[in-house]
Amino acid sequence: MESDRPISHEDAMKLVLADPAVRAEYDRLEHRERLINQVIGARLARGWSQADLARALGVQRPVVSRFESGDVDPRWSTVVRVFTALEIPLTAGTGADSSLLAG
């Protein structure tokens, strides 16, 4: 018999993420969000506007805006250019302190 008791967020997440396809998409988006947050954080730490980053990359400001909003799925070469311009280390690791590809 099913209960009328509300399910907790934690329990709902466990149920939803038990589906391998849902879990894979969730993980993909989590990494993407982490990457975007690193870019925005590094840009702001430098005191740069989106226009400043765009100038450093040789692109128009809307390109940076779309990148930061997640509206585009950039090529790896674009990610490398952005990280290089902001001096964000491109490291792959397993620890919590690892950069882009930590997981």
The first five atom37 places (N, CA, C, CB, O) and aatype in JSON, in Angstrom:
{
  "aatype": [12, 6, 15, 3, 1, 14, 9, 15, 8, 6, 3, 0, 12, 11, 10, 19, 10, 0, 3, 14, 0, 19, 1, 0, 6, 18, 3, 1, 10, 6, 8, 1, 6, 1, 10, 9, 2, 5, 19, 9, 7, 0, 1, 10, 0, 1, 7, 17, 15, 5, 0, 3, 10, 0, 1, 0, 10, 7, 19, 5, 1, 14, 19, 19, 15, 1, 13, 6, 15, 7, 3, 19, 3, 14, 1, 17, 15, 16, 19, 19, 1, 19, 13, 16, 0, 10, 6, 9, 14, 10, 16, 0, 7, 16, 7, 0, 3, 15, 15, 10, 10, 0, 7],
  "atom_mask": [
    [1, 1, 1, 1, 1],
    [1, 1, 1, 1, 1],
    [1, 1, 1, 1, 1],
    [1, 1, 1, 1, 1],
    [1, 1, 1, 1, 1],
    [1, 1, 1, 1, 1],
    [1, 1, 1, 1, 1],
    [1, 1, 1, 1, 1],
    [1, 1, 1, 1, 1],
    [1, 1, 1, 1, 1],
    [1, 1, 1, 1, 1],
    [1, 1, 1, 1, 1],
    [1, 1, 1, 1, 1],
    [1, 1, 1, 1, 1],
    [1, 1, 1, 1, 1],
    [1, 1, 1, 1, 1],
    [1, 1, 1, 1, 1],
    [1, 1, 1, 1, 1],
    [1, 1, 1, 1, 1],
    [1, 1, 1, 1, 1],
    [1, 1, 1, 1, 1],
    [1, 1, 1, 1, 1],
    [1, 1, 1, 1, 1],
    [1, 1, 1, 1, 1],
    [1, 1, 1, 1, 1],
    [1, 1, 1, 1, 1],
    [1, 1, 1, 1, 1],
    [1, 1, 1, 1, 1],
    [1, 1, 1, 1, 1],
    [1, 1, 1, 1, 1],
    [1, 1, 1, 1, 1],
    [1, 1, 1, 1, 1],
    [1, 1, 1, 1, 1],
    [1, 1, 1, 1, 1],
    [1, 1, 1, 1, 1],
    [1, 1, 1, 1, 1],
    [1, 1, 1, 1, 1],
    [1, 1, 1, 1, 1],
    [1, 1, 1, 1, 1],
    [1, 1, 1, 1, 1],
    [1, 1, 1, 0, 1],
    [1, 1, 1, 1, 1],
    [1, 1, 1, 1, 1],
    [1, 1, 1, 1, 1],
    [1, 1, 1, 1, 1],
    [1, 1, 1, 1, 1],
    [1, 1, 1, 0, 1],
    [1, 1, 1, 1, 1],
    [1, 1, 1, 1, 1],
    [1, 1, 1, 1, 1],
    [1, 1, 1, 1, 1],
    [1, 1, 1, 1, 1],
    [1, 1, 1, 1, 1],
    [1, 1, 1, 1, 1],
    [1, 1, 1, 1, 1],
    [1, 1, 1, 1, 1],
    [1, 1, 1, 1, 1],
    [1, 1, 1, 0, 1],
    [1, 1, 1, 1, 1],
    [1, 1, 1, 1, 1],
    [1, 1, 1, 1, 1],
    [1, 1, 1, 1, 1],
    [1, 1, 1, 1, 1],
    [1, 1, 1, 1, 1],
    [1, 1, 1, 1, 1],
    [1, 1, 1, 1, 1],
    [1, 1, 1, 1, 1],
    [1, 1, 1, 1, 1],
    [1, 1, 1, 1, 1],
    [1, 1, 1, 0, 1],
    [1, 1, 1, 1, 1],
    [1, 1, 1, 1, 1],
    [1, 1, 1, 1, 1],
    [1, 1, 1, 1, 1],
    [1, 1, 1, 1, 1],
    [1, 1, 1, 1, 1],
    [1, 1, 1, 1, 1],
    [1, 1, 1, 1, 1],
    [1, 1, 1, 1, 1],
    [1, 1, 1, 1, 1],
    [1, 1, 1, 1, 1],
    [1, 1, 1, 1, 1],
    [1, 1, 1, 1, 1],
    [1, 1, 1, 1, 1],
    [1, 1, 1, 1, 1],
    [1, 1, 1, 1, 1],
    [1, 1, 1, 1, 1],
    [1, 1, 1, 1, 1],
    [1, 1, 1, 1, 1],
    [1, 1, 1, 1, 1],
    [1, 1, 1, 1, 1],
    [1, 1, 1, 1, 1],
    [1, 1, 1, 0, 1],
    [1, 1, 1, 1, 1],
    [1, 1, 1, 0, 1],
    [1, 1, 1, 1, 1],
    [1, 1, 1, 1, 1],
    [1, 1, 1, 1, 1],
    [1, 1, 1, 1, 1],
    [1, 1, 1, 1, 1],
    [1, 1, 1, 1, 1],
    [1, 1, 1, 1, 1],
    [1, 1, 1, 0, 1]
  ],
  "atom_positions": [
    [[0.84, -1.18, 0.0], [0.0, 0.0, 0.0], [0.88, 1.24, 0.0], [-0.95, 0.0, 1.21], [1.84, 1.32, 0.77]],
    [[0.57, 2.2, -0.84], [1.37, 3.41, -0.93], [0.98, 4.39, 0.16], [1.2, 4.07, -2.3], [-0.17, 4.49, 0.57]],
    [[1.99, 5.11, 0.63], [1.78, 6.08, 1.68], [1.44, 7.44, 1.08], [3.01, 6.19, 2.58], [1.89, 7.78, -0.01]],
    [[0.64, 8.21, 1.8], [0.33, 9.58, 1.39], [1.39, 10.55, 1.9], [-1.07, 9.99, 1.92], [1.32, 11.75, 1.66]],
    [[2.37, 10.01, 2.61], [3.43, 10.84, 3.17], [4.31, 11.38, 2.05], [4.26, 10.04, 4.19], [4.69, 10.62, 1.15]],
    [[4.65, 12.66, 2.09], [5.52, 13.23, 1.05], [6.9, 12.58, 1.07], [5.66, 14.75, 1.23], [7.4, 12.17, 2.12]],
    [[7.5, 12.48, -0.08], [8.83, 11.91, -0.2], [9.86, 13.04, -0.05], [9.0, 11.17, -1.57], [9.63, 14.16, -0.52]],
    [[10.96, 12.75, 0.59], [12.0, 13.77, 0.76], [12.72, 14.0, -0.57], [13.01, 13.35, 1.86], [12.69, 13.16, -1.46]],
    [[13.34, 15.14, -0.67], [14.12, 15.46, -1.88], [15.21, 14.41, -2.08], [14.75, 16.88, -1.79], [15.43, 13.94, -3.2]],
    [[15.89, 14.05, -1.01], [16.97, 13.06, -1.09], [16.46, 11.72, -1.62], [17.61, 12.86, 0.3], [17.1, 11.11, -2.48]],
    [[15.33, 11.27, -1.11], [14.77, 10.0, -1.58], [14.29, 10.1, -3.03], [13.6, 9.58, -0.68], [14.45, 9.15, -3.79]],
    [[13.72, 11.24, -3.4], [13.29, 11.43, -4.79], [14.48, 11.38, -5.73], [12.54, 12.77, -4.95], [14.42, 10.77, -6.79]],
    [[15.58, 12.03, -5.33], [16.79, 12.01, -6.17], [17.32, 10.59, -6.32], [17.88, 12.92, -5.56], [17.72, 10.19, -7.42]],
    [[17.31, 9.82, -5.25], [17.77, 8.43, -5.33], [16.93, 7.64, -6.32], [17.71, 7.77, -3.94], [17.46, 6.87, -7.12]],
    [[15.62, 7.83, -6.26], [14.73, 7.1, -7.18], [14.98, 7.51, -8.63], [13.27, 7.36, -6.81], [15.09, 6.65, -9.51]],
    [[15.06, 8.79, -8.88], [15.24, 9.29, -10.24], [16.6, 8.9, -10.79], [15.08, 10.82, -10.28], [16.71, 8.46, -11.93]],
    [[17.64, 9.05, -9.97], [19.0, 8.78, -10.44], [19.33, 7.29, -10.52], [19.99, 9.45, -9.54], [20.42, 6.92, -10.96]],
    [[18.41, 6.45, -10.1], [18.6, 5.0, -10.24], [18.55, 4.6, -11.72], [17.54, 4.23, -9.44], [19.08, 3.56, -12.1]],
    [[17.91, 5.43, -12.54], [17.85, 5.17, -13.99], [19.2, 5.58, -14.59], [16.66, 5.96, -14.66], [19.57, 6.75, -14.51]],
    [[19.93, 4.64, -15.2], [21.27, 4.96, -15.73], [21.28, 6.1, -16.75], [21.86, 3.74, -16.36], [22.23, 6.89, -16.78]],
    [[20.26, 6.2, -17.58], [20.23, 7.27, -18.58], [20.04, 8.63, -17.9], [19.09, 7.03, -19.6], [20.67, 9.62, -18.29]],
    [[19.19, 8.68, -16.91], [18.98, 9.93, -16.18], [20.25, 10.31, -15.43], [17.78, 9.8, -15.19], [20.64, 11.47, -15.41]],
    [[20.89, 9.32, -14.82], [22.13, 9.57, -14.07], [23.22, 10.11, -14.98], [22.61, 8.28, -13.39], [23.93, 11.05, -14.6]],
    [[23.36, 9.55, -16.15], [24.39, 10.01, -17.1], [24.16, 11.47, -17.49], [24.41, 9.12, -18.35], [25.1, 12.26, -17.53]],
    [[22.93, 11.83, -17.78], [22.61, 13.21, -18.15], [22.82, 14.15, -16.97], [21.16, 13.32, -18.66], [23.34, 15.26, -17.14]],
    [[22.43, 13.73, -15.79], [22.63, 14.53, -14.58], [24.11, 14.8, -14.37], [22.04, 13.82, -13.35], [24.5, 15.93, -14.1]],
    [[24.93, 13.76, -14.49], [26.38, 13.92, -14.32], [26.96, 14.85, -15.38], [27.08, 12.57, -14.38], [27.81, 15.68, -15.07]],
    [[26.5, 14.71, -16.63], [27.01, 15.55, -17.71], [26.71, 17.02, -17.42], [26.39, 15.13, -19.07], [27.57, 17.89, -17.59]],
    [[25.5, 17.29, -17.0], [25.12, 18.68, -16.71], [25.83, 19.23, -15.48], [23.62, 18.78, -16.53], [26.13, 20.42, -15.42]],
    [[26.09, 18.38, -14.51], [26.8, 18.81, -13.31], [28.21, 19.27, -13.67], [26.85, 17.67, -12.26], [28.68, 20.29, -13.17]],
    [[28.89, 18.51, -14.53], [30.24, 18.88, -14.95], [30.22, 20.17, -15.77], [30.89, 17.74, -15.77], [31.1, 21.02, -15.64]],
    [[29.21, 20.3, -16.61], [29.08, 21.51, -17.42], [28.88, 22.74, -16.54], [27.91, 21.37, -18.41], [29.48, 23.79, -16.77]],
    [[28.02, 22.59, -15.54], [27.76, 23.7, -14.6], [29.03, 24.08, -13.84], [26.64, 23.31, -13.61], [29.29, 25.26, -13.62]],
    [[29.8, 23.08, -13.44], [31.06, 23.34, -12.73], [32.01, 24.12, -13.63], [31.71, 22.01, -12.28], [32.65, 25.07, -13.18]],
    [[32.12, 23.72, -14.88], [32.99, 24.41, -15.84], [32.55, 25.87, -16.0], [32.96, 23.68, -17.21], [33.38, 26.78, -15.93]],
    [[31.27, 26.1, -16.2], [30.75, 27.45, -16.38], [31.03, 28.3, -15.14], [29.24, 27.42, -16.68], [31.44, 29.45, -15.25]],
    [[30.8, 27.72, -13.97], [31.06, 28.46, -12.73], [32.53, 28.8, -12.56], [30.58, 27.66, -11.54], [32.85, 29.87, -12.04]],
    [[33.42, 27.91, -12.99], [34.86, 28.21, -12.93], [35.19, 29.4, -13.83], [35.68, 26.99, -13.36], [35.95, 30.29, -13.44]],
    [[34.62, 29.42, -15.01], [34.89, 30.51, -15.95], [34.38, 31.84, -15.39], [34.23, 30.23, -17.32], [35.11, 32.83, -15.37]],
    [[33.14, 31.85, -14.93], [32.57, 33.09, -14.39], [33.36, 33.55, -13.17], [31.08, 32.89, -14.03], [33.68, 34.73, -13.05]],
    [[33.68, 32.64, -12.28], [34.44, 32.99, -11.08], [35.81, 33.56, -11.4], [0.0, 0.0, 0.0], [36.23, 34.54, -10.8]],
    [[36.51, 32.93, -12.35], [37.84, 33.4, -12.73], [37.76, 34.76, -13.42], [38.52, 32.38, -13.66], [38.6, 35.63, -13.19]],
    [[36.74, 34.93, -14.25], [36.58, 36.22, -14.94], [36.33, 37.33, -13.93], [35.41, 36.15, -15.97], [36.95, 38.39, -14.01]],
    [[35.44, 37.09, -12.99], [35.12, 38.1, -11.98], [36.31, 38.37, -11.06], [33.9, 37.67, -11.16], [36.55, 39.5, -10.66]],
    [[37.06, 37.31, -10.72], [38.24, 37.47, -9.87], [39.29, 38.37, -10.52], [38.86, 36.11, -9.55], [40.03, 39.07, -9.83]],
    [[39.34, 38.36, -11.85], [40.26, 39.23, -12.58], [39.71, 40.64, -12.74], [40.57, 38.63, -13.94], [40.41, 41.54, -13.2]],
    [[38.45, 40.82, -12.36], [37.8, 42.11, -12.54], [37.39, 42.36, -13.98], [0.0, 0.0, 0.0], [37.2, 43.5, -14.39]],
    [[37.25, 41.27, -14.74], [36.9, 41.37, -16.16], [35.39, 41.31, -16.36], [37.58, 40.26, -16.96], [34.69, 40.58, -15.66]],
    [[34.93, 42.09, -17.31], [33.55, 41.98, -17.78], [33.52, 40.91, -18.87], [33.0, 43.35, -18.32], [34.56, 40.4, -19.28]],
    [[32.33, 40.58, -19.33], [32.23, 39.66, -20.47], [32.9, 40.28, -21.69], [30.75, 39.33, -20.77], [33.5, 39.57, -22.49]],
    [[32.79, 41.59, -21.83], [33.43, 42.27, -22.97], [34.95, 42.15, -22.89], [33.02, 43.76, -23.01], [35.61, 41.98, -23.91]],
    [[35.51, 42.23, -21.68], [36.96, 42.07, -21.51], [37.41, 40.67, -21.94], [37.37, 42.33, -20.04], [38.4, 40.52, -22.64]],
    [[36.67, 39.67, -21.5], [37.02, 38.29, -21.89], [36.86, 38.12, -23.4], [36.14, 37.27, -21.14], [37.69, 37.47, -24.04]],
    [[35.81, 38.69, -23.96], [35.6, 38.6, -25.41], [36.78, 39.21, -26.16], [34.28, 39.32, -25.81], [37.26, 38.63, -27.14]],
    [[37.26, 40.36, -25.71], [38.43, 40.98, -26.36], [39.65, 40.07, -26.27], [38.76, 42.34, -25.71], [40.39, 39.93, -27.25]],
    [[39.86, 39.46, -25.11], [41.01, 38.56, -24.93], [40.91, 37.34, -25.86], [41.1, 38.1, -23.47], [41.93, 36.79, -26.28]],
    [[39.69, 36.94, -26.17], [39.48, 35.76, -27.03], [39.36, 36.13, -28.5], [38.23, 35.02, -26.6], [39.42, 35.26, -29.37]],
    [[39.19, 37.42, -28.79], [39.0, 37.86, -30.17], [37.63, 37.52, -30.72], [0.0, 0.0, 0.0], [37.47, 37.22, -31.9]],
    [[36.61, 37.58, -29.83], [35.23, 37.3, -30.23], [34.34, 38.44, -29.76], [34.74, 35.92, -29.65], [34.8, 39.34, -29.05]],
    [[33.08, 38.4, -30.15], [32.11, 39.39, -29.69], [31.57, 38.99, -28.31], [30.94, 39.53, -30.71], [31.57, 37.81, -27.96]],
    [[31.12, 39.97, -27.52], [30.62, 39.71, -26.18], [29.48, 38.69, -26.13], [30.16, 40.99, -25.57], [29.44, 37.89, -25.2]],
    [[28.55, 38.68, -27.09], [27.48, 37.67, -27.03], [28.0, 36.22, -27.06], [26.53, 37.87, -28.18], [27.33, 35.32, -26.54]],
    [[29.16, 36.0, -27.64], [29.75, 34.65, -27.64], [30.06, 34.23, -26.21], [31.04, 34.61, -28.53], [29.78, 33.1, -25.81]],
    [[30.64, 35.15, -25.44], [30.96, 34.86, -24.04], [29.68, 34.69, -23.24], [31.83, 36.0, -23.43], [29.59, 33.79, -22.4]],
    [[28.7, 35.52, -23.49], [27.42, 35.42, -22.8], [26.77, 34.05, -23.02], [26.48, 36.53, -23.25], [26.29, 33.43, -22.08]],
    [[26.76, 33.59, -24.26], [26.15, 32.28, -24.57], [26.94, 31.16, -23.9], [26.1, 32.05, -26.1], [26.36, 30.2, -23.4]],
    [[28.28, 31.28, -23.89], [29.13, 30.28, -23.23], [28.78, 30.21, -21.74], [30.64, 30.62, -23.43], [28.56, 29.13, -21.19]],
    [[28.73, 31.39, -21.09], [28.5, 31.44, -19.65], [27.07, 31.05, -19.26], [28.81, 32.82, -19.13], [26.85, 30.57, -18.15]],
    [[26.13, 31.25, -20.13], [24.74, 30.9, -19.82], [24.46, 29.42, -20.08], [23.78, 31.76, -20.63], [23.42, 28.91, -19.67]],
    [[25.38, 28.74, -20.76], [25.16, 27.34, -21.09], [24.29, 27.15, -22.31], [0.0, 0.0, 0.0], [23.83, 26.04, -22.59]],
    [[24.07, 28.23, -23.06], [23.23, 28.15, -24.26], [23.91, 27.42, -25.41], [22.85, 29.53, -24.71], [23.24, 27.02, -26.37]],
    [[25.22, 27.26, -25.33], [25.95, 26.55, -26.38], [26.73, 25.41, -25.76], [26.91, 27.51, -27.14], [27.03, 25.41, -24.56]],
    [[27.05, 24.44, -26.58], [27.88, 23.32, -26.17], [29.21, 23.5, -26.88], [27.22, 21.92, -26.5], [29.38, 23.03, -28.01]],
    [[30.16, 24.2, -26.24], [31.39, 24.59, -26.95], [32.27, 23.4, -27.3], [32.17, 25.57, -26.12], [32.26, 22.36, -26.64]],
    [[33.05, 23.61, -28.35], [34.06, 22.62, -28.7], [35.17, 22.67, -27.66], [34.63, 22.87, -30.13], [35.34, 23.67, -26.97]],
    [[35.91, 21.58, -27.55], [37.0, 21.51, -26.58], [38.02, 22.62, -26.84], [37.68, 20.13, -26.65], [38.56, 23.19, -25.9]],
    [[38.29, 22.93, -28.1], [39.27, 23.98, -28.41], [38.81, 25.33, -27.86], [39.48, 24.08, -29.93], [39.64, 26.14, -27.47]],
    [[37.52, 25.57, -27.83], [36.99, 26.82, -27.26], [37.18, 26.83, -25.75], [35.5, 26.99, -27.62], [37.57, 27.85, -25.18]],
    [[36.9, 25.72, -25.11], [37.09, 25.62, -23.67], [38.56, 25.88, -23.32], [36.66, 24.22, -23.15], [38.85, 26.61, -22.37]],
    [[39.46, 25.3, -24.08], [40.89, 25.5, -23.84], [41.26, 26.97, -23.99], [41.73, 24.63, -24.8], [42.0, 27.51, -23.17]],
    [[40.76, 27.63, -25.03], [41.04, 29.05, -25.24], [40.54, 29.89, -24.07], [40.4, 29.55, -26.54], [41.25, 30.78, -23.6]],
    [[39.33, 29.62, -23.6], [38.76, 30.38, -22.49], [39.57, 30.14, -21.22], [37.28, 29.98, -22.26], [39.92, 31.09, -20.52]],
    [[39.87, 28.89, -20.91], [40.63, 28.58, -19.71], [42.04, 29.19, -19.79], [40.73, 27.06, -19.52], [42.56, 29.68, -18.78]],
    [[42.63, 29.17, -20.95], [43.96, 29.76, -21.11], [43.92, 31.27, -20.89], [44.52, 29.45, -22.51], [44.78, 31.82, -20.2]],
    [[42.94, 31.93, -21.47], [42.81, 33.39, -21.31], [42.62, 33.78, -19.85], [41.64, 33.91, -22.14], [43.1, 34.82, -19.42]],
    [[41.93, 32.94, -19.09], [41.65, 33.24, -17.69], [42.67, 32.6, -16.74], [40.27, 32.77, -17.32], [42.56, 32.73, -15.52]],
    [[43.65, 31.91, -17.32], [44.7, 31.23, -16.54], [44.11, 30.24, -15.54], [45.55, 32.26, -15.8], [44.56, 30.14, -14.4]],
    [[43.11, 29.5, -16.0], [42.53, 28.42, -15.21], [43.26, 27.15, -15.6], [40.97, 28.28, -15.44], [43.34, 26.83, -16.78]],
    [[43.8, 26.42, -14.62], [44.52, 25.19, -14.97], [43.58, 24.14, -15.58], [45.2, 24.61, -13.72], [42.47, 23.93, -15.1]],
    [[44.04, 23.51, -16.62], [43.32, 22.4, -17.24], [43.91, 21.11, -16.71], [43.38, 22.46, -18.81], [44.85, 20.56, -17.29]],
    [[43.36, 20.64, -15.61], [43.88, 19.43, -15.0], [42.79, 18.39, -14.92], [44.46, 19.71, -13.6], [41.6, 18.71, -14.84]],
    [[43.19, 17.16, -14.95], [42.27, 16.05, -14.76], [42.71, 15.33, -13.5], [42.23, 15.08, -16.0], [43.87, 14.96, -13.37]],
    [[41.8, 15.12, -12.61], [42.18, 14.46, -11.37], [40.98, 13.84, -10.7], [0.0, 0.0, 0.0], [39.86, 13.9, -11.2]],
    [[41.25, 13.25, -9.55], [40.17, 12.59, -8.82], [39.88, 13.26, -7.5], [40.5, 11.16, -8.6], [38.88, 12.94, -6.86]],
    [[40.74, 14.18, -7.08], [40.54, 14.83, -5.78], [39.57, 15.99, -5.87], [0.0, 0.0, 0.0], [39.29, 16.5, -6.95]],
    [[39.08, 16.39, -4.72], [38.13, 17.49, -4.66], [38.74, 18.82, -5.12], [37.6, 17.64, -3.23], [38.03, 19.71, -5.57]],
    [[40.07, 18.93, -5.02], [40.73, 20.17, -5.41], [41.12, 20.2, -6.87], [41.95, 20.38, -4.57], [41.65, 21.21, -7.35]],
    [[40.88, 19.12, -7.6], [41.23, 19.09, -9.01], [40.34, 20.05, -9.78], [41.11, 17.67, -9.59], [39.25, 20.39, -9.33]],
    [[40.81, 20.48, -10.93], [40.1, 21.5, -11.69], [39.02, 20.89, -12.54], [41.07, 22.29, -12.55], [38.23, 20.06, -12.08]],
    [[38.98, 21.3, -13.8], [37.91, 21.05, -14.74], [37.33, 19.65, -14.73], [38.38, 21.36, -16.08], [36.11, 19.48, -14.69]],
    [[38.16, 18.65, -14.78], [37.66, 17.29, -14.98], [37.53, 16.49, -13.69], [38.56, 16.55, -15.93], [37.39, 15.27, -13.73]],
    [[37.57, 17.16, -12.57], [37.43, 16.44, -11.31], [36.08, 15.76, -11.25], [37.62, 17.39, -10.11], [35.08, 16.29, -11.73]],
    [[36.05, 14.64, -10.67], [34.75, 13.99, -10.64], [34.65, 12.94, -9.63], [0.0, 0.0, 0.0], [33.6, 12.32, -9.5]]
  ]
}
